[in-house]
Amino acid sequence: MQSRLQQCIARNELREGKAKVPRTAIANTSNKLEMPSCAEGFDELYFVSIVDDAINIDEWRDSECTSMNLIRRCEYMNSRWIR
């Protein structure tokens, strides 16, 4: 999920009581986030974002994932043919 710091802070400001998180906690967590990679072993990745208050899901924009998914599909197909 795409996480933009200013949007996270704005959504947090709408919360009340214990649901509201300190701004420093949001900023610190934001600094720790990193983009996933197909090299980590994911079968598929999608890019999820919020556009005009709607959830938008797109294919992952990384040539590494495209080629790794193609290799995995070929390996799968080959394993089915060998049996």
GULO-239099 format. One record per atom (N, C-alpha, C): residue in one letter; x, y, z. Coordinates in steps of 0.1 Angstrom, whole numbers, plus 5000, padded with zeros to 4 digits. Atoms other than C-alpha are relative to their C-alpha. Last residue first. Layout:
residues N
AXYZ
...
***
This chain:
residues 83
R500750104992
R505446434855
R499349904991
I499050114997
I507946624833
I499249895007
W499850075012
W505146844817
W500949885003
R501350075003
R503846964851
R500349914988
S500250104990
S507447054863
S498749924997
N499050115003
N508047234830
N499849895010
M500550075012
M504847444835
M500949884997
Y501250084996
Y505847534870
Y499549924988
E499650114992
E509347634859
E498849915004
C499350095008
C507947844831
C500449875008
R501050065008
R505548014854
R500649894991
R500850094991
R508348084879
R498949924992
I499250114997
I510548224851
I499349905009
L500050075012
L507748454839
L500949875002
N501350075002
N507148564874
N500049914988
M500050114990
M510848644878
M498749925000
S499150115005
S510948834845
S500049895010
T500550065012
T507949044855
T500849894995
C501150094997
C509149094890
C499449934987
E499550114993
E512549224879
E498949905003
S499750105010
S510949454854
S500549875006
D498650034998
D509349644882
D500449884991
R499249945011
R506049824880
R501549985002
W498749954995
W503849604900
W500850054989
E498950095000
E500449574885
E501250065005
D499350015013
D497849824896
D501149895001
I499150115000
I495249834924
I500649994986
N499550035013
N493450164932
N501049895000
I498850085000
I491450204964
I500349964985
A500250135005
A489050494962
A501349925000
D500750084990
D489150814982
D499549864996
D501349944999
D490151014951
D499149925010
V500249895010
V493050784945
V498650055001
I501349944998
I494250554973
I500050124991
S500049864996
S497150334963
S498650055002
V501349964995
V497949964959
V500150155005
F499949864995
F500849854937
F498750055004
Y500949905006
Y500649474933
Y500350145006
L500149874993
L503249204939
L499050094992
E500549885007
E503148844929
E500050125009
D500550065013
D504848514939
D499550124991
F501549985002
F506848694966
F499649944986
G500750135001
G510348544971
G498550014998
E500350054987
E512348844983
E499249875000
A498850074996
A513748894948
A499849945014
C500350135004
C510149004939
C501249915004
S499350045013
S511049314958
S499649864997
P499750155002
P509249504985
P500649974987
M500750075010
M509649884989
M500349854999
E499350015012
E510950005022
E499249924990
L500650075011
L509350135053
L500949994988
K499650145000
K511550225083
K499449934988
N498650015003
N511350605078
N500549864999
S499849975014
S507550585077
S501449994995
T500450125008
T507550415110
T500250024986
N499050114998
N509550695126
N499649884992
A498849965007
A507250965110
A501149895002
I500350025014
I504050785122
I501350034992
A500150155003
A505450735157
A499749984985
T498750055001
T506551105158
T500049854997
R499449975013
R503051215149
R501449944999
P499149885000
P501651035180
P500750024986
V498650044998
V498850785171
V500950135000
K499149905006
K495150865174
K501449965004
A499850035014
A493050545180
A501050104994
K498950105001
K493450585218
K500349974985
G499750094989
G491250895217
G501249914998
E500149944987
E490151045184
E500449895011
R500350104989
R491050995148
R499950075014
L501550034999
L490651255121
L499749915011
E500649884993
E494251385128
E498549985001
N499950014986
N495451035119
N499450115008
R501050104996
R494051065084
R500149985015
A501349945002
A496051395079
A498949905004
I500249914989
I499251235093
I498650065000
C500150074988
C498950945070
C499750095012
Q501350065001
Q498351175040
Q499749925013
Q500949894998
Q501451385049
Q498549945000
L500049954987
L503551065052
L499050115003
R499449865001
R502550915019
R499950065014
S500249934988
S501950535022
S500850144999
Q499249875001
Q501450344990
Q499750085013
M500849885000
M500050005000
M500950125000
***
